[in-house]
């Protein structure tokens, strides 16, 4: 029996800012990034809903292939962004499903950081209380926490422990820093603790580097993501924690 889905072709024209119905295979679910025939061209598109009814009098074309699969929560985020900022769904979905060049040769090896500062033997009372609150939220229905502390008070250690708590529960984590210049410093600390399970995402990477990192993230090979604000679009399969460093920063 044919199975149909709503697909947003990733085009910028507002005149076609709506989903189109395509026939999809069984493995295609919400979040599938697909290649479709749209007009006279081949386009990428994102499946936003499956199991839809075929409009009367319409012959739906079949998708050509599934290129990758995004977490459904990222689709919801993109659609919310489009509505909140008055953009088109296709423009917002393109943020979570960027097109990257095809690989030539093997994927580059990620070097793990060695050495670095050893973790403290025990947390301060304030750090311990913050971490306990975060762990309770991880085990419950989730929520938001504002971590307040002066420079050097140990906030980054709480971020690291929160990521560890997420990993113990089979979840992933994203750590957002306010600017690219701060990414290497943060990345070093996290790679000292998590090794090659850390991915980095920011606009200074080449297209090929971003492709490689997104593949490591989507496969679960790198469940911890460190990057600038746009790293919030990382395809973490089961996201547990988002740490927004310097939350008050204008970025």
Secondary structure, 3 states (H helix, E strand, C coil): CCCEEEEEECCCCHHHCCCEEEECCCCCCCCEEEEEEECCEEEEEEEEEECCCCCCCCCCCECCEEEEECCHHHHHHHHHHHHHHCCCHHHHHHHHCCCCCCCCCCCCCCCCCCCCCCCCCCCCHHHHHHHHHHHHHHHCCCCCCCCCCCCCCCHHHHHHHHHHHHHHCCCEEEEECCCHHHHHHHHHHHHHHHHHHEEEECCCCCHHHHHHHHHHHHCCCCCEEEECHHHHHCCCCCEEEEEECCCCCCC
